[in-house]
Amino acid sequence: MSPDDRPPITTTGLHARLIRRLFGGALVIALAVGLLAGYEELEQTDDSIVGTVRQEAALFAERVAARLPVSADRPDPVLEAELMAFLIGRQHVPDGHFLIAELYDAQTRKAAEAVPADAEWLERALKRSAHQFPTGDSPWYDKFLFKRRLFIQALTPLRGTGPDRSLLGYFEGVYEVSAPRMRDMVLRVGTTALGAILVVLATAALLYPIILGLNRGLFDLTQRLVTANIASLEVLGSAIAKRDSDTHAHNFRVTLYAIRLAEAIDLGAPAIRELIKGAFLHDVGKIAIPDAVLLKPGKLDAGEFALMKTHVEHGLDIVRQSDWLRDAADVVRHHHEKYDGTGYPSGVDGPAIPAIARIFAIVDVFDALTSRRPYKEPLGLDDTLAVLRRDAGRHFDPDFVETFLRLAPALHAAHGGREDGTAEREARSLIAGYFKVD
């Protein structure tokens, strides 16, 4: 994966993520608030309709006050006729009217009923056996839609007008809400819910520039901190390279080569970031090696070589002290391991060596062979590639070598042994891509 495959952090990207998160969250909240507001409005509408039902029942009670209280023991044809007349007479009330009405006595026994012929279908459809008699003054009601028409089944107590307000019976009716009132109810509920949604979204829109400004500041600060960390990484790596009679250009070349090889084998961006840190700090432990050993021009004896090998542990001690540098540990620990298990410090082999360390081992040797040093001349490209082929499967991962052989000619032509800053510029460009804040 190359840096271009990763979403860059730009003003547009920051806008897009903030819009998704802020307005996504706002939309969820808005829908919840809208549903709640709509529910509250619906409850108020229910109360209004039930209030109308109670008023209608009270009108009927006034009309038949002389014949109350009702009793199931005394059938009253006149009362049933009055009940039917009441239904017929209220059919043209604008808000709605009762289609079916029943009277119950104080013992909840049916005393009278009125079911006009044109409402018998509703009587059969409702099966109104589940009603509940209220224990106080508040009515019991239930609402339902049937054939796109809204009905309220309500049961309300009838009480006398005397001081004791004695219970005279119960009035039950099925009230149909008129189409105009139902449209008005739907409009009010929808308007209330939509208004709540718009208020939440408008609030989010007002907060957007404020949050964007805060995010920009945080983003800029974070990016500066990351850039400063990378600069410290480069400086530390260059300091070690100079102490080892090397140049800081070596660090940039091997980092550039390592990134290109890692991209060619489709190593993920997180692993490439670890590889970059390790490439700069692979020899950081040499800071603890005495100059007499580190700068010795000739071959090291067994004791000196044993001392030199301790730079791996010293390097690990250094990088482990920083959470940010700890990612370099795999390269620091394993860049001297060999594919056949004859390397140091652990003698691990094959895939047991982390991929980023296997990558770095190849590019480190490649750059060392093709670069001029005070004690040697650079080896030619063909001879260097011959060394890599020879040691594939012994020192190096053979699959990684095969991939690098295809990349090496172009990399060598552009950067091999050069100290003019071209590798440094290209490496920094690649590094910046992998360490963009997201």
N, C-alpha and C positions, 0 to 999 in steps of 0.2 A: 504494500500500500504506500503510495507516495503522498506527500503533503497535500497535493492537489485533490486527492481523494477524500480528504478530511474537510468538513465544513469550516471555512475560514470565519474568523470572528471579525466581521465588518459592521459598519453602522447598519447596513441593511439586515444582516443576520441578527444583530441585537434587537432591532425593531421587530423582526419577524418572531423571535422567541418571546419577546415581551408581550406582543399582541396575542400570541397563542396562549400564553399562561395567564395574563391578566384578564383578557376578554373571555377565555375559556372558563376560568373560575367565576368571572362575573356572570356569564351566561347561566352556569349551574345555579348560582345564588339567585339570579333573576328569576329563573324558572321556579325555584322553590318559593321565593317571595311572592311571585305571581300566583302560584297555586294557592298559597296561604291567603293572599288577598282575595282571590276569587272565591275561596271557600267561605271566608268571612262575609263577603257580599252575598253569597248564596244563603248563608244562615240568616242574614238580615232579611233577605227576600222571603225566606220561609216564615220568619216571624211575622212579616207583614201579611202574608197570605193567610196564615193561621189566625192572625188578628181579624182579618176580614171574615173568616169562617165563624169566629166567635160572635162577631157583630151580627152576622146573618142568623145565627142560632138565637141570639138575644132578641132580634126582631120577631122571630117566630114565637118565642116565649111570651113576648108582650101581646102578640096577636091572640094567643090561646090561654092567656093567664087565668081566665075564668074556669078553664077545664083542667087546671093543674091542681094537685099533683096527679101524675098518671099512675095507673095500676094495671098490671097484667091480669088481675082478677076481675076487672071491670072493663071489658071491651067497649070502646067508644067510637062508633062509626063516624060521629061528627068530627072527632079529633083526627081520624084518618083522612076524612075529606078535607079538613083544614090543611093537613100536611101536604096532600096532593095539590091543593090550590096554591099553597105557598111555593111549591116547586115550579109550577107552571107560571106563576106570577113573577118569578124572579129570573126567568130565562133570558131576559134581554138586558140584564145588568152588565155594564161594559167590562168590568174586571173578571167576571165569571159567575157561575151559579151552581147550585146543587142539582145533581141528576137523580140521586137516590137519597131518601131520608128515613130514619127509623127513630122511634122513641122507646126508651127503656125506663122501667120504674126504679125506685130507689134500691130495690133488691137485684138490679141488673137483669130483670126479666123483660123480654120484648113485649111492649104494650101496643104499638102501632107501627105501620110502615107504609111508605108510598114509593112505588116503583113504576113510573110511567112506562108505557109499552115500548117507547123508543129507547129506554134505558135498560131493558131486560138483558140485552147482550152483555152490558157492563156488569150486571148483577151476577151473571153466570161466570164471567171471566175473572172476577175478583176473588170469589170464594172467601168472602170477608169473615172468616171464622177466627182469625188470629188477633182480633182487636183487643185492646186492654182498657179496662175502665179506670179512669183517673181517680186517685185517692184524695186529691186536693182540688183547688180551683183551676189548675192549669190543664188544658186539654191534652189528650193523647192524639198523635197524628202520625200518618205515614204517607209518603208521596211516591208516585211511580209514573213511569211513562208507558203509554199504551197506544200503539198506532200513531206515534209522534204527537200525542196529546198528553198534557200534564194533568194528573188527578191528585187530589189530596183527600185521603180518607181520615176523617177527624171525628173524635168522640169527646164531647164537652159536657160538663155537669150543668143542670138547670137548677138555679137556686131562687128561693123566694126573696121578696124585697123587704121582709120584716127584719127586726133587729137580729134575730137568730140566723137569718139567711139559711133556712132549712133546705135540705136537698129534696127537690121535687121530681127528679128523674134525670135521664141522660138523653142528649140529642146526638145522634150519629148521622153523618151524611158523607156522601162522596161528591166532592166539589171539583168541578172542572175549571182550570185556569183558562181564561180566554186567550185566543191566539195573540191579540195585540199586547196583552200584559205579559205573556210568555216571551214574546219578542223583546219587549222592554227589559224583562228580567235577564235574558241572555245578553243583551247589549250592555246592561250595567255590569254584569259579572265580567264580561269580556273586557270592557273598558277599564274596570278597576284592575284586573290582572295585567292588562297591557301597560297601564300607567305605572304599576309597580315595577314591571320589567324594564320599562324605559328609564325610570328613575335610577335603578341600579346600574344600567348600562351607561347612562349619562355620568353617574358618579365615577365609574371606571374610566370613562373618557377624560374626565377632569384630572383623575389621578395619574393617567398615563404619562404626561410630560414630566410630572414630578418624579415618578418612579424611574422613568427613562434617564433623567438627569443623574439620579443617585446611582443607577446601574452603570452609566458611563464613567462616573468618577471611580466607582469600585473596579470596573473593568480596566481603566487606565492604570490605576494603582497596582492592580494584580499583574498586568502585563509588564509594568516597569520592574516589579519585584522579580518576575521570571527572567526578564532580560538581564537584570543585575546578577541573578544566580548563574546564568549562562556565562556572563562575563567573568565572574569569579572562577567558574569551571575552567574557562580558557586560560586565565592568568595562572591558576595553579598548575594546570597541565604544562603550560609553556615554561614555568619556572623549573619544573622537574626535568623537562627536556633539555633546557640549557645547562643544568647541573650535570647532565649525563652526556655532555659534549654533543648534544643534538640541537636542532633548531625547532622553534615552535611550528614551522611549516610542516614538519613531520606529523604533528598531532592533527592538523587540519587535513592533510592528505589522507591519513589513515581513516579519519572520521568520514571524509567524503567517500572514499572507496568502500568503507563498511556500509554506509547508508545505501549506496547504489547496489551493492550485492544483496543487502537485506531486502530492498525493494524488488529485486529480480526474483527472489525466492518467495515473495509474497509474505514476508514477515509482518506482523501487525504493528500498527503505530505505537502502542505502549511498549512493545519489546524494542522497537527502534529507538525510542527515547532512552531506554536503559542502555542500549548499545552506544548511543552518543556520549552519555555520561562516562561509561566505561572506557570508551576510546580515549577520552581526554585524561582519565585518571588511572589508566592501566598500570603505570609504573610509579604511582604516587608514593608507594612504600619505599622507593629508592632514596627518599629523603633521609631515611634512617641508616643507610649503608655508608660506612666510612669512605672517604675519598680514595684512600689507598687501594681499596677494592673496586669501588665504582669506576675510578678513572685509570685503573691499571691498563697500560697499553698492550701487554702481552696476555697470554692465556692464564686463566685463574687456576690455582691448584685446588685440590679437593676441599681443603678447609675454607678457602676463599669462596669457592663455588657454593658450598653449604651456607656460608654467610650471605652470599648474594641471593640465594633462594628465599631467605627470610623476608625479602622485600614484599612478598605476597601477603604474609601475615601482617606486616606493618601497614601495608596498604588497606587491608580489611579493617584494621583497628582505626584507621583514619576515616574511611568513608562511613563506617557504622556510627560515627558520632553525629551524623547529620541525617535527618529523615530524607532530605532531598537528595543527598549524595549516596544514600544506601542502595539506590537502584544500580549503582555501578559495581556492586559487589560480585556479581556473576562473572563479569569480564576480569575484574581485578584478581579473583581467586583462580580462574580457570584458563587464563590466556596462555599459560605455559604447559597446559595439558596437551597430550598427543592422542590422536585418534586410536592408536593401537595400545594405549594405556601406559606408555613408557615415560610420560611427562611428569611434571610435579605441580603442586605439592601433594595431591591426593592419589595420583595414578589412575584416575577414572578413564574410561574409554568410550568410544562410539557415541551413541545418542545420550549417554549419561552426562556428557559434557554439554552444558547449555548451548543452544544454537547461537546465541550472540557471541559466546566465547569462541566457538568454532569458526564463525565468520571473521572475528577479529584476528585470530591466529593467522589466517590466510593473508589478509590485507597488511598486517604488520610486517610479516616476512617479505611480502611483495615490495612494500615501500622501502624496507631496509636494504634489499638487494639492488633496487633500481636507483638509490640515492647515493650521492657522493658524501663521504665522511673523511675526517682528517686522516684516518688510517687506511682508507680504501677508495678505489674508484667505483663508479656505478657499474652494475652488471647490465648487459644488454637485455632487451625485452625477450628475445627468443630464448636466451640462456635462462632468464628468470622463470619463464613459463615452463621450461624443461625441468627446473627444480621443483616447481609446484606439481607437475605431472608425476615426477619420480616419487615424491613424498605423499601423493594422494593415497589414502588408505593406511598410511603409517603415521605421518604427522598431521595430515589434514583430512577433513571430511571429503571423500571423493565426489559426492554429488555437488557439494558447494564449490569444489575446485572446478568441476566441469562447467558450472554456471559462470564462475569468475573468469575462466579462460575466454569466454565470449565477450566479456566486458573489458578485459585488461587492455587490449590494444588501444581503444579509444581513450580510456582513462590515462594510460601512459602518455599518449600523444599530447593530451591536453595539460597534464599536470606532473608527469613523472620527473622527479628530481628538481622541479622548479621552485625558486624562492621569491618569485615576483608577486605573490599575493593572489594569483588567480584561484588557486585551490582554497585559500582562506575565504575569498569572497563567495565562491560557490557553496562551500561548506556552510558558511553563516546563513546564506539564503535558505538552504535546506533545513538547517537547524531551526531557524525562525518559524518555518512552516510546521515543524513537529511540536513546537512549544508555544503555539498560539493558545491563548486562554479561551476555554469554552465552558 
